[in-house]
């Protein structure tokens, strides 16, 4: 069962999913970032937030 996210977090996850390779990630509110990090849906590396496989699964259910 998927964890419920706020509408803002779901929208942020969609925006992160649309980021292409080499493009900067969009700026997210700290509360949204914390919510996504707590759910394991994003990872923070070098001060940037990136969507994880779990985040893609949350959006589409299609990630190996």
C-alpha positions in Angstrom: 0.0 0.0 0.0 1.3 3.4 -0.9 1.8 6.1 1.7 -0.5 9.1 1.2 1.3 12.3 0.2 0.2 15.9 0.3 -0.9 17.3 -3.1 2.2 19.6 -3.0 4.5 16.5 -2.5 2.8 14.6 -5.4 3.2 17.7 -7.7 6.9 18.0 -6.7 7.5 14.3 -7.4 6.0 14.8 -10.8 8.2 17.8 -11.5 11.3 15.8 -10.3 10.3 12.9 -12.6 10.2 15.3 -15.6 13.8 16.6 -15.0 16.1 15.4 -17.7 19.7 14.2 -17.3 22.0 17.1 -16.6 19.2 19.5 -15.9 19.0 21.2 -12.5 16.3 19.9 -10.1 13.4 22.3 -9.3 13.5 24.1 -6.0 11.2 22.5 -3.5 9.8 23.8 -0.2 11.7 22.4 2.8 8.5 20.8 4.1 7.8 19.0 0.8 11.4 17.8 0.6 11.2 16.5 4.1 8.0 14.6 3.3 9.5 13.0 0.2 12.7 12.1 1.9 10.8 10.5 4.8 8.9 8.4 2.4 12.1 7.3 0.6 10.8 8.8 -2.7 13.7 11.1 -3.2 17.4 11.2 -2.3 19.5 14.3 -1.5 23.0 14.3 -2.9 25.2 17.3 -3.1 22.4 19.6 -2.0 20.2 18.5 -4.9 17.1 16.4 -4.6 16.6 13.5 -7.1 13.7 11.1 -7.5 14.4 7.5 -6.6 13.1 4.3 -8.1 10.6 4.2 -5.2 9.4 7.7 -6.3 8.9 6.6 -9.8 7.0 3.5 -8.6 4.8 5.8 -6.5 3.9 7.8 -9.7 3.6 4.9 -12.2 4.1 1.5 -10.5 6.6 0.8 -13.3 10.2 0.6 -12.1 12.5 -2.4 -12.0 
